[in-house]
Amino acid sequence: MQYELHSPSPHWSVVFAATLGCGIGLCLVSCDTGATVPPSGGQTTDDALIDRGNRSFVASPEGIDVTNRLPLCFVRGSTGGLEVDENYGRNRIRAGSARVPRNALADRSFERTRRVENLAVAPDVVIVMVNVSRGPGGAAYPHLLDGATAAPALLDTQGTRYLPVGCAYLDASWAHVRFEPGTPIETVAALPPTSRSRPDQFLWLIYRANFGVSLARITSDNGTSLEFAQPIRLNVTQGD
């Protein structure tokens, strides 16, 4: 049987093939604020730009952020296996993986030249992050992973399919980032495991989409298909 849910936001509707419960109320850890910040999007047109303390977003549905800035922040020199471009103090992550204790992350007391939080982006690419946290109230889209085998895919209005090329994970003790632009994540088993019984767990999927396209929906092989009421236009460059 098919059910349809409508968000209070005018930007998206949800159609999926099972009875699913999901709490909506995302929080992102931000090294600019030292605490938490609300998600972007939801209440303005998709052409509008929203500036939030040096963070610029294309307006988008709740739980989806069009940004190359991670929701967590490493300290320069303590980035594990991440390949970081440190030229001109930009500290952009090119690729790699790192797992560090949560208390080793940077906060707002760190100078910008010591913070590592941005992903390197080519001019023809746009980074999109989707919150798929499964804890109570963790995200708008926790059900994307329930019973799924394949990683959720973003699709644009032309039918081009994008798999995640990385993820960011945070819990009460650990932080983990993986970013491999040339190696898409194809399965849920390749992601950090999360549970609905762990409200401290947060998981974001990182996608690379073509500049200039409009994202139409996100799908999962568990039968979930989330179609955006207004396509998300990726028309703002994130690279240098």
N, C-alpha and C positions, 0 to 999 in steps of 0.2 A: 504494500500500500504506500502511496506517496503523500507526503505532508508538505505544506508550505508555511514557512515562517516569514514574518515581515518585521524588520527592525524599525525602531522609532526614527532612525536616520533615513532620509529619502534616497540614499545612494545605493542601497543594495537590498536584494531579497534572497532568500535561501530556499532551495528545493532539494530534498534528499529522501532516500527510500527507507527510512526507519525512524522510530521514535527516538529522539535524541534530546538530552538535556544539556544546556550550555549556559553558563553564567557570563554576563558581559560586564567587563570592568577591568581593563588592562592598565597595568602600571609598568613603566619603563624605568630601569635604573639609569641615571644620567650623571656623568661626571661634571656636567656644567652646573647642576643644581645641588649635588651632594646628597640628594634624597631620591624622590620619584617625581616623574612628570606625567601628565596625561597624554594619551595618544593623539596623533594628529588627525585631522580630517573630520568629515561628516557633515559639516554645516555650511559650507560654502561651495561655489561652483568648482569644477575640476580644473578650470583655467587659473584659479586664484592661487597666489603664493601666500603661504603662512610663514611668518618669521617668528621663531621661538628661541631667543637667546643664542644667536649664531647658528641656529638650525633652520634651514629652509626646506619646506615640504611642498609638494604638489598636493592640494586637498584630495583626500582619499577616504574610503570607508574606514570605520573604526577597526583597529587591529592590523591594518595594512599601512606601512609607512614607505613612502618613496624617498629614500635617503641612503647615503653611503656611510652614514655615521652609525656605529654599533651602539646597542643599548647598554653596553658596559665598556669600561675604559681600562686599558693596561698602562703600566708604567714603563717608559723607555728603559731598555736594558734588562727588563724582566718579562720578556714576551715569549719565552719558550721557543717552540719551533716555528714561530711566525717570521716570514721574510718581510722586513720593514724597510721602506725607503725613507732614510733619515735626511735626505737632502733638503736644505733650506728650512729645517725644523718642521717639515710637514708630517713626518712620521706616518706615512700611509702604508697600510698592510697590503702587500702584493699577493701573498699566498701563504699557506702553511696551517699549522694547528698548534694550539697551546691550551694547557689546563693548569690553572693556578688557584691557590686558595682565595676565597672571596676577599679576605682581609688584605690581600696583596694588590687589589685593584686600586686605581687612582680615584681621588675625589676632587672636589672643587678647590682644595688647598694646593694642588699641584699646579706648577706653571704649565702653560700650554705646550711649551717645547718638550716637556717630559711626558705628556699624555699621548697615548697611542690608541686611537679610536676610529679613525677613518679608513675605509677601504679604497685602494687605488682603482680608478675608473677610467676607461678609455672614452674618448669623445663620442663614440657611436654606441655607447652602452649606458644603461640606467640601472642602478641597484634598487631592488624592492625587497622589503622585509615584511614577513607575515608572522604574526604571533599565533602559535598553535599550542600554547601552554594548556595543560589538561587539568590543572588544579582548580578548585572551586573559585569561580570569578576570575580566572586567570586570563581569559581572552575571549574574543568573539567567535573563534573558530576551533575550539578544542576537539570537536567531533571529526575533523579531517583525518585524525590518526586512528580513531577507534576502529579496530578490526581491519585496518588497512595493511596491505603488503607493500605496495609501491608508494614512493614519496609523492605528496600532492604536487600537481602541475598547474602553473598559470597558463592561460591561453589568451592571446590577443584577438582582436576583431577579425584578423585575417586567418585565424586558425593555427598560427604558430604556437607551438607548445614549449614551455620553459620549465625545466626541472631545477630544483635548488642546487646551488654550487657551494653551499656552505650553511652553517648554522651558528647560532650563539645560544649558550645555555648558562643558566644561573640558578643556584639553589642556596641554602643557608650556609653552605660550607665551601662550595667550589664554583669556579667560572671556567667555561670552556668555549673556545672559538675555533671553528674550522672554516677555511676559505680556500677553495681549489677551483679557480675559474675554468680550468680545462677538464675538470673531472666532476660531472654532475653526480649528485646523490640520487640513486635510483630506488632505494628501498628504505622503508621505515626502520628496518633492523640496523641500518648504518647511522641512525640518529641516536643521540643520547636518550636512554629510556626515561619516560615520564609516567606519572601515575596521577589519577584523579584524587587519590588520598594524600598527595603531597602538595599542599598549597604554597610551599616555598619554592617549587620548581617553576622556572620560566624557560620557554623554548621559542626561538625565532628562526624561521627558515630564510635563507638569503638567496635571492634570485638575481640573475643578470638578464635583462631584456633589451631588445633593440631600441635605440633612441628613436622617438617619433611615433612609435606605435601606441595603440590604445588597448589596455587590458580589459577583457570582457568578463572573465570568470576564473575561478579556481576549482579544481576537481580532485577527487580522490577515488581510488579503485574500490572503496567500500560503499560506493553508490552515492556519495555526497557530491553535489554540484552547486556551487554558490555563484550566482550570476549578479554582477554589479548593475544596479538600475541605471547608472550612468558610467560608461567606460572610463577608465582611469588613463588620462592622456600623459604619456611620458615625454614631455616636450621641454624639460628643463635640464640643462647639462649639469653634471656633477663633477666632471674631471677638471683639470687645470686648463 
